[in-house]
Amino acid sequence: MSNSKEKLFSEFAPVSTEQWMEKIVTDLKGADFEKKLVWKTNEGINVKPFYREEDISKMSKIVDSLPGGFPFVRGIKKESNWYIRQEIDVDDIEVANEKALDILNKGVNSLGFNIPKDKVNKENIEKLLEGIDPESVELNFRTCKDYSIELIKILVSFYQVGGYNVKKCVGSVNMDFISPILRKGKITDNWIGKITEAVAATKFLPRFRVLGVNIFYLNNSGAYITQELGYALAWGNELLSKLAVAGVDPMLVARKIKFNFGIGSNYFMEIAKFRAARWLWTEIVNVYQPFTDDIYNYVTWLKDEVIGGNQPGCPNDCPHLEEGRNCRCAEKMFVCAQTSTFNQTVYDAHVNMLRSQTEAMSAAIAGVDSILIHPFDSSFKNSDDFSERIARNQQLLLKEESHLNKVTDAAGGSYYIENLTASIAEQAWKIFLECEEKGFLDMVKKGEIQKAVNESAEARRKAVAQRREILLGTNQFPNFTEKAAGKIQEHTCGCGCNEKGDTQIETLNTKRLSSDFEDLRLATEKSGKTPKAFMLTIGSLAMRLARSQFSCNFLACAGYQVIDNLGFETIEEGVKAAREVNADIIVLCSSDEEYATFAPETYKLTKGKEMLVVAGAPANMDELKAQGIEHFINVKSNVLETLKSFNKQLI
């Protein structure tokens, strides 16, 4: 075997980067390498077509680290496992408890209870958690922010009276006074005092986190990856600095923060985002001088009084009390990642499963702590048992079939992902520093963060309208015959807060990426008239087939009935066939050269009757327009605006 290997290496000599580049440049035949092969992302990152070992030679700090070791790029723990989370809206206490017990037997080990404020009391919480073992299940709670302290105190009492081993009790109360400003312009006075009280109240629960950095709201509003990360870091640091000024040890605060990220569909960049997030958060917390006397005394108290003198005091089993004051556990970023709602669609909704599956894979490979997959139908209705079961099973497939929980840091060592991690970290850090200079909370109150995210979302919507960003089933390859109006229902969230804020503050626009196309198609459905688009295919076989397929997909995005054809011998024959089926649109599909003859001929026969559309962008387009031909569709068309203009004439 050894001889075989040596022979193999001798026959295939190493190839240098310069040799690769020479070959690529030759194959490009004069085309610009940067324009052809370097991908320029929305975040301003240039992604090369290939990476080699030399590209990570200066990244020893992150590449040479170990899983579970500083700076936690490769995960905050040695094993690669995560909680499978499902949300429950608590409309009825007994029903919610029954549902929780049921799904715990179906693979879920993390529950998220969304409790209306009028149901926050001791009796309800006890009934809600009846039969649930807090030592075996991650328990998460969300309610109206003004009732969070009351809920926290009830939970602390519940754990104390129950005599549970708090070292095994993992969970959170999602207390958040910043996202209401982002979403509603709602500013709360004395929120620092309230979160200070929350931190103090949960000292007894070392693995319970009560300060939510709900950055997924930005993801669901269309933020770019670097924005989401940069603002998340600034948000977390805002909590550290504000409470430090209030006299709370930053290391205790860091142990109480939970980052709730969104996950987008950019597979490899999302993996890199979570890796970069842990690294940068470590750098931020480290500035606050970890393990001060206050936190040392707190951990010692945990060891001696709460957990028991024979067990390590740190909730994460760090042996710092034996090794001195070198604990870095407070620097670990705890992340719950949830699939994006920004890219979910109403039409062809089952494609949402594909989107959420790749998103969940990104988070799992990146080593997050828990994952929440939104059911595929959550964009247009309250999810049912079927869609919730599918969402659970998506994660079970990743664990039980793909065994992603058996491989620690599967992305580690990938030249590509390591470089993406460094690039995303660099861009996000610039955003973080800008927030530090201006003041993150001040920027939120002025609407600057919201404005930046909304501008990014608008740029993405424009890209979707022009098909530079693809939403399968919406702006490309739609289901031609699907009707969606009948399946859309009003659906609610379980927060219980409907307060309105300051209308002078710009808020996040939560409109989904597909909404404009869906509004367009729903308008067609509700009009009671479905325009018919007839493909008049003639001339060059290759061009007419390619352009008819393109045109069918283009026009079906508005819900039009498309009628394709193999080809006609004459224009007269094609127009006659279109009129036999009462076509509203005749799409001429041929080659650019043949349009010089076919287009004017078709226009003469259809003028004042059917709408004529020419598929393509022929060189003589201006000449054809001068003859009265108005409509052309091609790869450079703004699909959305073009179809809107068609709708105005047809329905």
N, C-alpha and C positions, 0 to 999 in steps of 0.2 A: 504493500500500500504506500509506504514511504517513497519507494522508487517511482511509483506511478505519479505521485504528487510532484516530485522533483522534475519529472519529465514534462508534466503538464505545464508547470511554471516556466520551464525553459522554452517550450514551444510557443507560449503566449507571453511575450515580454510585456512589462508594464508600459502603459500609454500615458504620456504626460498631458496636462491640461492644454499646453500649447499645441500638441498634436491633435487633440480633439477639436480645438478651435479652428485649426487649419482645415480639417476635414469639413466642419460645419460651414465655414466661409465658402469653401469650394462648392459644396452642395447648394448653397443659397444662390449661386450664380450671380453675384453682384447685389443681391437684395440686402438691405440694412439689417444687421443682426439684432440691434436694439429694437427696431420696429417689428420685426418678424417673430422673434423668439422670446423676448423679455416681456413678461406679463407685468403690467403696471396696475396694481390693485387700487380700489377706491380709497384705501388708507394711505396711499402715497408710497407704497413699498414696491420696489422693483424685484420681481422674482425671476431668477435665472432659469434656463431650461435644464441645467444640471449642476450638481454640487459635488465636491470632492473633499477628501480628508483635510486638505489644506484650508478649506473654508471654515473649519471649526478649530483651527490651530490656536486661535487667540481667545477661545471660549472655555478655558480650563476651569474657571470658577463654576460654570454650570455643567459642563460635560463630564468633569471628573468627580462630581458629587454623587452620592449614593441615594437610593430611595429611602425616604425617611430622614435624610440628613440635610443640614444646612447647605445651600439656601432654599431647599425644598422644591426646586424645579421639578424633581423627579417624584414628587409626592410627599405628603406629610407623614406617611406611614410606610413600613416596609412591604406590606402586602397590598395587592391591588383588588380592593373590594369596595362596594358601595351599597348604600341603602336604597331599596326600591320604594319610592314614595307614591302615595295616592292621596288626593285631596277629598275631603268630605264636607259638604255644606250642611251645617247643623240647623236644619229647619225644625226637625223634631228630634228630641234627645234620644228617645228609645229607638227610633228608626236609625239614627246615626250610629248608635252603639251596636245595633244588630248588623249594620253594614260593615262597621269596623271589624267586628269579630269574624264576619264572613270573609272579607278580603285578606285578613291575616292568615287564613287557612289556604289562600290561593297564591301565595308567593310574596305578598307585600310585607315589609318589615319596617316601614316608616309611614306614619299617619300624619296628615295635615288637616286639622279641624278648623274650619272657618265658622266662627261663632258670632251670631248677631249680639249686639250689646245688651239687648233685653233678656238674654239667656245666660248672662255671666253671673252665676251665683254658686255657692258651695254645693247645694243639692244637685244641681244640673251637672256640674263637673264630675261629681262622684258617680252619678248614673251613666254619664257619657263614658267613663273609664272603667266601668264595671266589667270584670272578667278579662281585662287587658293587663299584661305584666309590663310595667314600665322599665324593668331591668332587661327586657328582651326586645323591646320595640322602641324605635325613635319616635317621640311624640312631639309634634309641632302644633302651635296654636296661633291663630290670628283673630283679632277682634277690632272693634273701633279703638283707635289710639287712646282715647280718653278713658277707656275701660281696661286698658292693658295692665296697669298697676294692680287693679283689683283682681284681675285674672291671675297675675303672677303670685300674689299673696295666697290666693286659694290653692294654687298648685303647690307652692312651698309647703303649706299646711298639709296638703294631701300626701306628699312624699314623707313628711315627718311623721305623721300619724300612722302611715302605712308601714313604717320601719324599713323602707327600702334601702338597699345598698346604693347610695348616691353615686358611687364611683362607676356603677354600671348603668346609671340612668342618663340617657342622652336625649336632648330635645331642645326646643326653643319656643319663645314667644316673640312673634315678629312685631316688635315695637319700633315705630318709624314715624318721625315727625317731618321728614324732608320730602318724601315722595308725595304727600298731600299738596305740597307747594308745586312740585313738578307737574302733577296731574290736574290739580284743581285751583291752584293759586291760593290754597288755604294755609295761612301762617298761624302757628300756635305759639302763644306766649309761654314763657317759663318751661319750655320743653327740656332744657338742660337739667333743671331741678327734677323733672319727672324721670328722665333716664338715669340720673344719679340714684334716685330712689330705687329704680328697677335693678340696677347693678348691685346695690347694697342688699336688696331683698333676696337676691339669688346667690349670695355668697355660699349659702348652705348647699347649693347644687352646682358643683364645680364643672360639670359637663353640660350645663344648661345655658344657652345663649339667648339674650333678650334684646340685643341691638341689631336690627335688620338693616343691612345695606341692600336695598331692593333695586339693584341696578338693572334687573330684567325689564323694568318699565321702559328703560331707554332702548333696550334691544327690541322690545315689542313696538317701539315707535320708529324704528328704522335707523338707529345709530350704527355707525361703522364700528368695527371691532376695537380699534384703538381708542375711539371715543368712549365706548362702554368701559374699557379697562381703565383708561386715564381718569374718568369721572368716578369710577368705583374706588380707586385709590384715594382720590381727593375726598370723597364722602367718608370713607373709613377714617382717614386722617383727621377730618373735621370732628368726628366723635372723640378721637384720642385727645386732640388739642383742647377742645372745649371742656372736656371733663377733667383734664389735667389742671386747667386753670381753676376749675371748681374744687380742686383738692383731691380728686380720685386718682389713684395710681394708674398710669397708662397701661401697665402690664395686666392689671385686673380688667381694665376696659377691653383690652385686646382679646382677652379670654372670653369676653361676653359678646363679641361681634360675630355675626354670621353673614356671609356674602351670598346673596341670592342672585345668581347670574342667569342670563338667557343664553341659549345656544342657537347660533345661526347655521345656515346650510353650507358655509364655506369649510368643508371637512377638515383639511389639514391646518388651516389658519385658526380654526376653533380649538384644535388640540394645542396649538402653540399659545393661544390666548390664555388658557388656564395655567399652562406651565409658566408663562411670563408673569401672570398674576401672583402666583405664590412667591416667585422670586422677588418681585418689586415690593410686595407687602412686607416681606422679611426685612428689606432694606429700610422701609419706613419705620416699622416698629423698633428696629434695632437702634434708631436714632434716639429713642426715648430711654436709652440705657436700661436694658432688660434686667430684671431681678433686683429691684430696689429693696430696701429694708422692709417696706410695707408689704410687698408681695412675698418676701421671704417669710415674714411672720404669718401671712395669710396661709401660705402653703404648709408651714409647720403646724398651724392650727388645724388645717384640714387633716393632716396626717395623724395628729394626736387626739383630736376631739371628734372629728366627723367620720373619717374613714376607718380609723383604728391604727394603733401604734405599730402594728406589724406590717403595714402596707405602705407603699410609696405615696406621698401626698399629691403628686402631680396627677391630674386627671388622665394624662396621656402616658402614664407609666414611665416617665423620664426619671432616671436615677440621680437627679441633681443633688439631693440631700446627702448622698454618699460622695459625690464628686465635687462638691462646692457649688458656688453660685454661678453656674454656667448654663442654666436652664434656658432653652430657646423655644419652649412650648408655646409661649405667648405670641411668638412670631409666626406661628403656623396659621395659615388662612384656611378656615373651614368654609366649604363651598357647597351649596345646593344649586344644581344646574337644572333649569327647566327648558323644555323645547320652546322654540319661538312661536308666537301667534302672528307675528308680522307677515310671515310668508304663507300662512294657511289660506286655503281657498274654499269657496262654497261650491263652485263647479268642479267636477272631477275630484271630489273631496277625498277619495281613497288614496290619491297621490300624497295627501298629507301624511299618510303612514310612511311613505318612502322618505319624505323630508325628515320627519321626527326620528326615524330609525337611524339615519346617518348622523343626525345631531346627537342622539344618545350615544352612538358609537364614539363620536369625538370626545364627549365628556368622560365616558368610561375609560378610554385609552389614556386620556389626560390625567386620570386619577382623582376625580372629584369625590366628595364624600357622600352625596346622595343625588339621585336623579328623579325628576318628575317629568313624565311624558304626558302632554296634553292630548286627550282623545281626538281622533281625526275629525269629529263632527262638532267640536267645541266652538268653531267660528260661526255657527248658524243655529245652534240649539243647545239646550241643556243635555249633556251626554247621557246616554242610557247604559244599561248593563252590558250590552254587546261592545260598544265602543270603549268602555272602561276596561273590559276584559282584554280587548286587543292591546290597549296601552300597557297593561300589566305584562302581558305575554311578550311584548316587544323587548322588555328588559330581561325577562326570563330566558328568552332566546339568546341574548347576549351573554348571559351567565351559564346557562345549562347546556347550550348547544355550541356557542362560539367560544366559551371558556375565557372570556376577557377578564374575568376575575381571578384567573389562575396565572396570568402573566404580569409581572411587575414592570411598569413603565415600558410598555411595548414600543413607545416612540423614541425612547432614549437611544442616542447614538446615530439616529437618522440625520445625515448631513442636511437634508432639506428642512426637516422640522426644527432642528437646532438653530438653523439660520433664521427661519421664520420666527422662532421664539425670541431671538435677539433683536430682530427688526421690529417686531410688534412692541417689545419692551422699550425700545428706543423711542418710538413714536408716542406710545402711551405716556412715557415719562415726561415728554415735552408738554403734553396736555396737563399732566399732574402739576408740573412746575408753574404753568400759567395759572392754574386754579389756586395754587399756593400764593402766588403774587397778588392776585385780585381778591382772594378769599372765596372759597367754594360756596359757602352759604350766601354770601352777598351776590354772587353770580346767579344762584338759583332764585333769590328774591327779585332780582332784576330781570329774570327771564332769559339770561344769556345762554345758560346751558340748554334750556328748552329750544331756543332759537337755533342754536348750532345743530341740535339733533333733528329738528324739523327741516332744516335746510338739507341735511344729509338724506332724509327720507324723501324729500321732494326730488332730489337728484336721482335717487333710486327709482322713483315712480316714472320719471322722465325716461330713464334707461329701459324700464319695462315697456313703456309706451312705444319706444323705438326698437324693442327687441334686442337691446344690448345686454339686458339682463333677462333671463328666461324663467318664466313660471309655467312649468309644464301643465297643460290642460287649461291654461288661462290665456296667455298671449302666444302660445305655440302648441300645436297638436291638440286642439280642443276636442272634446267629445261632441260630435256634430249634432246629435239628436237629443242631448240632455236638456231637461227642464228642471229649474231649481226653485222657482218662486214658491211652489207648494211645500217645500221642505224647510223653509226658513221660519224659525220661531223666535219669539222674544225669549232671551235667556238672561239670567241674573248671576250676580256674584254673592258670596256669603258674608261680606264684610259687615253690612248693616249701617254703613256710613253714607249719607247722601248730601253731606254739607257742601255748599257752594263757597268758593273762595273769592279772592280779589280778581275781578274781571280785567283789571289793568295789567295783571301779570300774564305774560304769554305762557301757555301750558303746552304739554306734549300733545302732539297730534297722533292719536292711536289708530288712525285709519290704516287698515291692512294694505299691503302692497298690491293686492289684486282688486281692491274695491272699485276702482274706476272702470276696469273691464267688466266687473260683475254688474255695476250699475248700468252700463251700456247694454249688456246682454239681457238683464232683467227688463229694461225699457222695451226691448224688442218683444220679449215674452208677454209683457203686460199690455202691449199695444193691440193685441188680438190679431196682428198681421205678421206673418213671417215672410220677409222678402226672399225671393228665389234668385239665386245667382247661377247663371248657365255658362259653362266653360265652352267657348267656341274655339276648339283646338284645330289648328290647320297648319300646313307647311312642315317645317323641320320636325321630325319625329322626336328627337332628343329634347329640343327646346320646348315644344308644345307640351310634352308630358311633364317636364320639370316645372314649367310655369303654371300649368293647371293645378299641380299638387300644391305649389306655393300659394296660389290664389284661393284654393279651397280652404286651406288652413287659415289664411288671412281673414277671409270673410266669415268663416264659421266662428271666429272670436266674438262676433256680434250676434251670434245665434241665427244667422241666415241659413236657409236651406241651400245647399250647394249641389249642383248637378254636374258631374264630370262626364267627359266623353273621350272616346279614343281618337276621333279626328273626323274632319269633313273634307270633301273634295273642293267645295266652293264656299264662299262667304254666304251666298244666297241660301245654300242648303243648311248652313249652320244657323242663320237667323230664323229660317222657317222652323227648324226644330226647336229653337228657343221659344218661339211664339206658341208652338203647340202645347208647351207646358206652362204657358203664362209667366215667363221669366220677367223679373223686374230689372235685373242686371244682366248684361251680356259681357263676359270677360274674354277679350281677344287674347289667345295664347299662341304665340308663334315666335319666330326669331327676330332680332333687331332689324336685320336686312329686309326681311319680308314685310315688316310693319309699314314701310314706305308705300306699299301697294295695298296691303290688307286693311290697314287702319282707316284710311280715307273711304275706302269702299264700304266698310262696315258702318262708318259714321253716317254715310248718306242713307243707308237703309234703316238706321235706328234713330236718326235725329228727330227729336220731339216725341219719341215713344219710349224705348227702353234706355236705361242708363248704360252708356258704354264705358268700360274700363279696360285699359291696355295694361297687360302684365309685363312689367319691365321698365327700363329706363333707356330707350333707344337714343342714339346720338342725334337723331333728327326730332327729338321731343319738342323743341321750340317750334319747328315747322308744323308739326301735327297740332300743337296747341293753337297756332295761328289759324288753322283750318276749323277750329271749334271743338277739338277733342280736349276735354278738361281733366279727365281722371286717369292717373297712372299709379300703379302700386308696384313697389319693388323693395329690395332689402334695406333701402335707406328711408323708406316711408315711416312716418310716425303712425303706427298702426291705430292707436287709440283715436287720435284727432281725425284721421281719415275716415274711420268708421263712424265717428260722431257726425261728421258732415254728411255721410251717406244716410244715416238715420233721419236726419232733418228732412231729407228729400223723400224718404221711402215710407216712413211710418207716422 
